[in-house]
């Protein structure tokens, strides 16, 4: 892809926006508007985008209304960039036809991108080979379980080699700006960001966000160290005394910090973290309930089910059914 502003003789970059079932209208709008503004702010058109679906039929969005694509993937020529947009049902898009089509575009040299949960689709196509990929923070853990060695990050966006990705939502604007910067140059990306009323971001990809809820690390570094250790050991819970030793915090101080800032005991908070991870796995993975129980540190399914029901008011099996119905 060109690093500078294209000349008048250079054709626009062909971008295929692939909408998967229950995609996000917001991310599609951000992609389209970002590319439109790049064309407006450039002396010559920089992008030519097409909305496509697997079969060319209308695709329902996560908010309900469907969109009629311009074409089916089989009718599309050879795009320079492919961006797959998904949200709630990435598994539904993992069809043999779409996965094979994505592999062909990759072999042809296209940049392959994914938004929100579409990293799962690229992973099923065998297209995640070490590049760091941004995904929505809710699915980092279950997708790591599903995709093994894929490098999935709780990050706004990433653009490494020929892999472009966004964690979804408003962060998709950062991803589009990265594509504009690589194609038309940083100056064009800055103009588009200005028109979109986006605050300055700098040219570097931002690091993984602080995964600690509510800015805990900033509230008190000692509490931040304790919670980080808990998050790192959800599968094999560590006793409070050992957590305190590793975090260099007295046990009495740890209890006081948790009561003061989180309104619960260290053990109660640790249990809540484990069950929140379990709830995410129930929603986004195909692991059996016994496997999920083991993944969050429970020795058997009955004890896991009892703890889950005590917090969420229903057993794990019912929660999974409710997620599927929603």
N, C-alpha and C positions, 0 to 999 in steps of 0.2 A: 504494500500500500504506500502511496506517496507520502512523504513527510512534510511537504510544503503545499501552499495553495495551488490547486490544479490550474493549468493553462486552459485557454479557450478550446484547444484541440483535444483535451483530455475528457473523455466521456464521464458522466456522473457515476459514482460508485453505486452499484446495484445492491439494494438491501432488501432481503426477504424477512418480513415480520410474521413469524409462524404462530398463530393463535391456537393454543391447546384448550380442551374443554375446561370451562370455568376459569378462564384467564382473567386477569385484572384489567378493567377498562382504564384505570388510572395509569398503569405502566404503558399500555398501548398509546394512550394520548400523549404521554411524555415523550415516547420514542418518536411519534409522528411530528409533534410540534417542535421538538429539538432539531430534527432533520429539516423541517420546513424553514425554520428560522436560519439554519445554516445556509440554505439556498438563498434566502432573502438577503443575508448579510455578506454573501460572497459575490464577486463580480460575475461569476458564471455558476450554473447549478453544480452543486457538489454531490448531491445524493439523489437517487431515484428509488423510491421504496414501494413495495408491493405487500399487501396483506394477503397471506395465504393460509389455507387449512389443508389437512391431509387429503380430503376429497372435494374441496371447493364448496361444501355445504355450509350454511350459517352455523356459527359456533356460539353457544351460550356463555355469557360471562359470569363471573362470581357474583355480580350484583343482580343478575337476572336477564336483562336484555341480551339478545344475540346480535352478532355482527355478521354481515355478509362479506366474505373475503373477495378479493379480486380474482383469485385463481386457486386451483388445486396445485399441490406440490408437483404432480406429474406434468402439469402444463407450463411450469415455470422454466425459464432458461437457466443459465448458470449464474447464480448470484455471486457477488463478491463478499457479502456479509450475510449471515443467517443468524437471526435472533429469535429464540424460542421463548414465548411468554406463557407461563403457567402460574397457577396459584394453588387451588385446593385439591385438584385431582391429577397430579402428574402421572400417576400410574396409568390413567385412562389414555394418555397419549403415547405410551410405550408400545406402539403397535409395530409389527415387523416392517410394514411399509415405510413408516416415518423414520424408524431407526436406520433402515437401509439407505433411505434418501439422505439422511444426515451424514452417514459414513461416505457416501459418494461425494457430497459437497466438500467434506474434509479432504478427501483424496484429490479433489480438483483444486485445492488451495484456498478455499474460502475461510474467512474468519467465522468462527462458530461461537455464538453467544447464548446466554441463558439468563432469565430473569426470575427471581423469587425461588420457586421450587423446581424450575426446569433443569436444574443441575442433575436431578435424578434421571431425566430423559437423556441428557448427554452421557451420564454414567452408564446407563443401560445400553447406549450405542457404542460404548467402549472408547469414548472420546476424551476422557479425563485421565491423562497420563502423567500427572505430576504438577501441572499448572495449578496455581492457587485460585480457587473459585469461590466467589462470594455467594452465599445463600441466605435466605431469611433465618433470623436467629432462632426461630421456633423449630427449625428442622435440621440444625447442625448435627445434633446428637443422633437422631434416628437415621439421617442420611449417611453419617459415618458408619453406622452399623450396617446399612444396606450396601454401601459402595466400597467398603474396605479401605484401600490405600488412597482413595481420592483425597486431595488436600482441600477440605471444605472449611471456609472461614466465616465467622460472624463479623462480616465487614460490609461496608456500604457498597463497594464495587471493586472490581479488579480487571486489569487488561494485561495479560501476559502472553507473549507470543501471538498465537492465533486464537486465543480464548478470551472472550469478553463476557463479563458477568455482573449482575446486580443482585443485591439482597432483596430487591423489590421496593414497592412504594416510591416515595420521593427520591430515594437513593438512585433510582433508575436515571434521574437527570444527570448524576455524576457519571454514570456509565456512558450515556449518550455524549456528554461533553468530552470524555476521554476518546471516544471514536472520532468526534469532530476534530479534536486536537491532533490526533495522529494523521487524519486525512487532509485537513485543510490548514493545520498549524495552530499553535496556542493562541495567536491573536484572534482568530476566528472563533475559537471556543470561548474566549473571554467576552467577545461581543455578544455571542448567543447567551451566555450566562447573565450578562447585564440586561439583555432584553427580557429574559425570563425572571428577573428580579431575584436571582440566586446570589447569596453572599459569596465573597471570594473564598476559594478552597485551597489555592496553591496548586502547583503542578504535580506534587507527589501524591501517591495513593495513601490515604490515611491508614494508620495501623488498625488492627482488630480493636473493636470498641471494648470498653471496660465491661466485662460480663457480669460484674457484681451489681445486683439490683439496687436501685435507688442511690447510687453514688456512695455505697458503703465504704469503699476504700478512701474516699475523700472525707467522709464523716469522721472516721478514726482509723488510722493505718493498722492498728492492732486488730480491730474488728475485721478489716479488709483481709488481713492475712489468714485469720481463722476461717472466714467464709470461703476464701479461695481454696484452702485445704479441703474443706468440706466438698466443694464442687469438684475437686480433682479426685475425690475418693467416694463417689456415690455407689459404685459397685461393691466396694469392700470398705464399709464404714470404719472409721478410726475412732477409738475411744477418746473422750474429751481430754483426759490427762495427756494422751499422746499428741493430740492436736495442739494443746497448750504448750507442750514442750517444743514442738516444731515451730510454733509461731512466736515463741519466746514471750508468752503471756501467762501470768498467774491464773490458776483456775478460778479463784474468787473474782479476779478482775474480768475474766471472760464472762462469767455469769452476770456481773454487773453491767457490762457493755451490751450484752444481748437484751437484758431487761430494759435498759435505758433507751436503746436505739431501735430495737426490733420488737419490743413488748412480748417476748417469749423467751423460754430457756434455750440454751445452746442445743440441747437434744431435740426440743420441739422444732427448732428452725432446721436442724439437720434432716429430720424426718420429712418436713415440708419440702425441702429441696429434692429429696429422693422421690417423693410422690409426684412432684411437678414434672420431673424427668419421666416418670412412668406414664403420666397422663399424656405427655407429648409423644411417647413411643406408641401408646394405644391409638393415638389419632393418626400418626404419620407413618407407622411401620407395619409390617406384616408378621412381626414376631409373635409367637404364642405367648399367652399370659404367663405361663411358667417361665419362659425365657425373659420376659420383661421383669418379673419378680426377681430373678437372679441378677439382672442388669442393674437393679437399684438396691441390691444388698439384702434381699429377703431369702431365707433358707428354703422356704416352701410357699406354695401358692395360697393356702388358707391364711397364713399370717399376713401376707401381702394384701389379700382381698379385705381382710378385717381392717387393716390400717387405712387402706384406700377408701373404704366405705365410711369410716369414722370421719375422714377429712372432707370427702366430696359428696357423701350422702347416698351413694349408689356403688354397687360392686364394679370391678374393672370390666367385666363382660358387658354389663349394661352401658357403661360409659362408651365402650367401643361401638356398640350398636347405635347409640345416640349420635356419635360423631359421623358414622356412616349415613344415617338418616338426614343429618344436617347438610 
